[in-house]
């Protein structure tokens, strides 16, 4: 049928009759319901019964299941209460068929039609097969399953019911009013297929698991707030009006009182307090528990959705691979047919070139970070000489803030470049199948984006202020710019700012691009149609016309959705010791993200093809890798970036409580003075000597200033050499890293070992289903033999010793 808006476009609507659906469902081993499930109650002990009674009595005071969807008002939501078996036309009477038109749901029907179209020969020739080739050569502009109608209705769903599954999904899933409800995953799977259903199941599970992490993170932050007035270190910093600190940059930075950094010392305590180590251990364990319980959750979903025994069929070879290597062929051991073959030497050379490209792009990121470092060291002096007193007095914060914003812009610009480079390198590798291509592209994009997003954070956490030297002998960049120093209160405040700004900006930008872009595109399309045909005519458009005017799903499927969440998971776990509020920000974002994605899938995108998948694919391995990396980085953040170890060493070795085995706040008296070294002002280099002589503090030029380090005083036998306390702190830091990592990894492995991948009740259900399927097959065979026996008796033929 010709399009009503463009006569050059012709729509071809395809559907499959019952006979075709039955035939291909049998060929594709589509599992269909054949018998209702019978649930057996497990034996309960008296003690457990008492506990359950007490819990149920307590629940009586609470709202009844507020997060569950009301099944009385949403009658279309069905439970998976049937056992399934591979569909067979010979045993069709065993399957539960109320209506042949609805026996195969829309997702299954579209998958069967797509399966047929992928294998149809459209022309004489070796490679003239399949719908994808027709789409790639421009014969067809698009191919998509139709939505089931409008997602809006004039009537209320509670009084009149849902008009179709799309309307039902919009009301009970994509609407903002149900943000606190569980997702109707069975309905999502029935409408969009298992692959998209699994993504939303994983996203919902991840969001649910963020609740305890966000609560504990908020508790750590509030603990810092409540103990702020009792913190001896921040008290000493605020009262240190007589301690004059050396300038933090060349020439223009003035001498400053240590008490001027009182606010920063208090803010640092909010994130760097006694509960930080506990939280870092908790988050490392949380990441393991999250992944282990996701395995169990995935197993339950895979069972309910009939994915346990499903194996991906032999994939078709990519047309690009076939065109490139069509001259060389060898026999496929599975199909027994000749297919194109890529020589080992050719494959290796392409992989080496691709790896070199990845390495080069990572070097580009490091170069960008290096540029940010140069910006920071140059602008510290500029802001210190600024006219406005507000910026001049907070030159370091202004430098960090502007550097983070510039870094964010560079990240977004490089992301565009990375996608094109990853695409080029993946095509250069010539992967054999679509899944190989997808895995290769996914790994490259994740590496690029991860390094791009986290490289500056790694610099601030582990390099900022570590290699600056000391006053009188500063280390310089290209022998010109003095490397940036930490604030007198430490570098943790810079790391917190970096994480907070990047996380908020990135999530806000992603949410806008995810929903804002298709909304604007679809609004512009509707506006043009309204101008040309009027509002009345537009409402009478057929469904295929309306769907064609929507935006197609991303070219890479769910890649962008997964990538955004995996990068967020990295932010939530890798530097969580420095920013305990990260899980809370992630939780708030994800509550919005679920509904944004749902709204986008239901209202803004064409209906994607329903495809099957057993799990989340290569992303699970990436999540495990991030979990391991998070243990290492958090150990280094606590040991190197925070002041936790120096304070511990002082409390047990050098403070008032030395040798008494105590480490309370009274043991920290004098810590600030002990952590600062003395510098003779006359020892300054000419190029770093400040313009002011410090006479504004005491009325006479300063002779000495202090700086953060453990070095000998200028008049000692070895001036500015490391003190014994420095080596004690260094040894304690290394010991902490080793003990922390080994302890956490042991806990992680123990949890992995103790939590089985399959829940016990699921294992019993699977065994029962297997038994019932075997019983059904036996009954069907027995019925066939009895039928044959009756027919033989009718025909007058009988056999002795016949069974049964």
Buried (B, 14 or more C-beta within 10 A) or exposed (E): EEBBBEEEBEBEEEEBEEEBBBBBBBEBBBBBBBBEBEEEEEEEEEEEEEEEEEEEEEEEEEEEEEEEBEEEBBEBBEEBEBBBBBBBEEBEEBBEEEEEEEBBBBBBBBBBBBBBBEEEEEEEEEEEBBBBBBEEEEEEEEBBBBBBBBBEBEEEBEEEBBBBBBBBBBBBBBBEEBEEBBBBBBBBBBBBBBBBBBBBBBBBBBBBBBEBBBEBBBBBBEBBEEBBEEBBBBBBBBEBEEBBBBBBBBBBBBBBBBBBBBBBBBBBBBBBBBBBBEBBBBBBBBBBBBBBBBBBBBBBBBBBBBBBEBEEEEEBBBBEBBEBBEEEEEEEEEEEEEBBBBEEEBBEEBBEEBEEBBEEBBEBBEEBBEEBBBBBBBBBBBBBBBEEEEBBBBBBBBBBBBBBEBBBEBBBEBBEEBBEBBBEBBBEBBBBBEEBBBBBBBBBBBBBBBBBBBBBBBBBBBBBBEEBBBBBEBEBBEEEBBBBBBBBBBBBBBBBBBBBBBBEBBBEBBBEEBBEEBBEBBEEBBEEBEEEBEEEEBEEBBEBBBBBBBBEBEEBBBBBBBBBBBBBBBBBBBBBBBBBBBBBBBBEBBBBBBBBBBBBBBBBBBBBBBBBBBBBBBBBEBBBEBBBBBBBBBBBBBBBBBBBBBBBBBBBBBBEBEEEEEBEBEBBBBBBEBBBBBBBBEBBEEEBBBEBEBEEBEEEEBEBBBBBBBBBEBEEEEBBEBBEBBEBBBEBBEEBBEEBBEBBBEBBEEBBEEBEEBBEEBEEBBEBBEEBBEEBBEEBEEEEEEEEBEEEEEEEEEEEEEEE
